[in-house]
């Protein structure tokens, strides 16, 4: 008969052999590497640029007990005023990423933009709570991304980032994703977590609310 210590060691070795299993065993704030913000900044899509958005992620993570990590908002910016575009996929580290309950969202950037495990049940906020989706009141499933499905920025020209996250008026638009992977139909954009449709009516808080949003962001630990 094997001793209890040998059986425990064997079980641990088995778990470590499964990709992502070790990460999934860790839960709580210190292990969290992904969340949807519980609140927006209150200024619509004017986030104070990428730095302001990152700061919002960092502050919410800090309040939740996960401030020791470096947090980045999943946002792209478009080339403008002599500055190159920034791709959201390049800002968030290499993965893997898991929510506050230990559910692994994706193990890599490629998996995140392929077959990931992101949905209403796993796209939790920094407190480990679900975010309202389609069918809930109010619906807040529109998440700001400014990104194409592969996580890259849109070409310069038509505004898809609300002036690179500095506008909150009636001009411009922001590309949004559906954290619950649900929309008006069964077409791929309706189910896209990061590139479903553009905001309508501008970049203000009211405009974002109009299509089912609240100015929320995806936040990823980059380290």
N, C-alpha and C positions, 0 to 999 in steps of 0.2 A: 504493500500500500504506500502511496505517496504521502508525504507529510503535507500539512496545510500550507506551509510556506512554499513548497514546491508547486502545489496546485495554483496558488495565487500568482507566483512568478510566471507560470505557463500561461495563465489567463491574460496577464499583462502583456506578454510577448505576442500573443495572438491579436490583441487589440492594436498594438503598435504596427502590426503587419498590414492592417487595413487603413488605406489612405483616408485621412481626416478623422479617424476614430479617436485618436488621442486628443485632438482639439475639441471634439464633441463631448468628451468627458469633463471638460472644464466649464464651469458656469459662473455667472456673477459678473460684476463690473470689471474686475481685474482681467478677465478673459475675453470680454466683449471687444470685438474688432469691427463691428458694423452696426449701424442703427439709422433709423429715420428720425429726423428731429421731431420732437413732440410739439414744437411751435415754430413759426417762422420768425422773422425779425420784426414783423409788423409793418414793414415798408414795401410790401409787394415784392417785386423782383429787384428792387434797389437793395442789394446786399452789402454795398460798400466794396464792390469788386470781389475778386477771388480771396483776397486777404480778409475781408470782412466776413465772407461766408465761412472760411476756415476758422476764424475766431469764434463764430457762432457754434460750430461743431465742437470746438475745443471747450468752450464754456459749458455747454450742455453735458459733455462727457465728464468734465471736472465735477460738476454738480452731482453726477450719477456715480462718482467714485472711480472713473476710468481716465482721469486726467493725466496719468503718467505716460500715455501713448501720444504720438503726434497724429492729430486728426486732420483729414482733408475732406472738403466738400466735393462730391462727384458733380463737377461742372466743367463745361468747355467754354472757351472764349473764342471769338472770331478775330481774324486779322483786321487791324484798324489803327490809323494814326501812326503807321510805321512799326507797329508792334505785331509780332507773329501770332498766329493762332495757338491756343493751348488745348490739348485733347484731355478730356476727363479721365480716360483710361490710363494716362501717363502720370496721374497725380496721386494715385491711391495705393501705391506699393505693389507687391507681388502676390499677396494672399498667403495662406487661406484666410477667409473672413467668416466670423460667426456672430450670431446675435447674443443678446443678454442671457438667453436660456441655453446656449450651447449648440444651437442648430447651425450647421455649416451652410452658408449661403453659396459659396463657391471656393474652390481650392486654388484658383489661379485667375489671372486677367482673362485668359482665353475662355475658361469655363464660365466666368461671369458674363461674357458676351456671347456665350453659346447656350448650353443646356445647364442653367443654374437652378438653384432651389429657392429662388426669391418669389414669394407670394404673400397674400394677406396674413397668413398664419406665421410666416417667418420674418417678414419685414417689420420688425418691432421697433418701438422707439427706445430711447436710451434708458427708460425705466422698465423695459421689458413688457410694455403694453402694446396691444394691437392698435393700428391706425384705422380710422373709419374709411370704408371703401364704398363702392357702388352698392346702393340699396340702404346705406346707413344715412342718418340725419345728424349733422350735415355730412355730405360726402366730401372727403378731403384726399382722394386718391391721386390727384395730380401732383407730381413731384418735379421740381425744377431741375433740369439737366442741361439744356442748351446743346444737346448731343445727337448725333446720328446713331443708328442701332449698334454700330461697332465701337461706339464710345469716342469717336473723333468729332472735331468741330465742323460746323457747316462752313462752306466757302464764304468769303467776304461778299457782301452785297445785302441780300435780304436779312434783316435783323432777326435772329433766333435766340438772342441772349439778353434782350432788353438793354442794349448798349453795354454789353459785357458786364451786366449785373450792377448798373448804375442808374437805371431808369425806373420810375414808379408812376409815370403818367399815362396818357392815352396813346403815345407813340410807341412803336416797336411791338415785339412779341417774344415769347420764350417758349422753346420746345420743352414739352412735359412728358413724363412717363407715368404709367399706372402701376403703383406698387402692388395692387391686388390682381393685376393681369386680367382686368375685366373692362369692357367698353360697350359701345352701342351695337357692335356686331361681332362676328367671329373672325374677322380679318386680322392678320398679324399685327398691324399697328395698334389695334384696340387692346391687344394683349401684351404690348411691349412695356417693359418696366422702365425703359429709358428714352424712348422716342415714339410716343403715341400721337400727339398732335400739338399744335402751337396754341398758345393762349389767345383769346379773342377779346378785343376791346382795349388792348394795351397791356401795361405792366403793373398797374396799381393793385392793391390788395383786393379791391372789389372786382377787378377784372379777373384775377386769379380765382376768386370765389365763384365767379359766374360759370366756370366750366367744371367745378368740383375740386377746388384746391384751397390751400391756405398758405402758400409760400414755403412749403416744407422742402427739406433737402435730404439726400442720402449722404451719410458720413461714413468714411472708411478710415481705419487706422493704417497709416502708411509705413509703420515700423513694427 
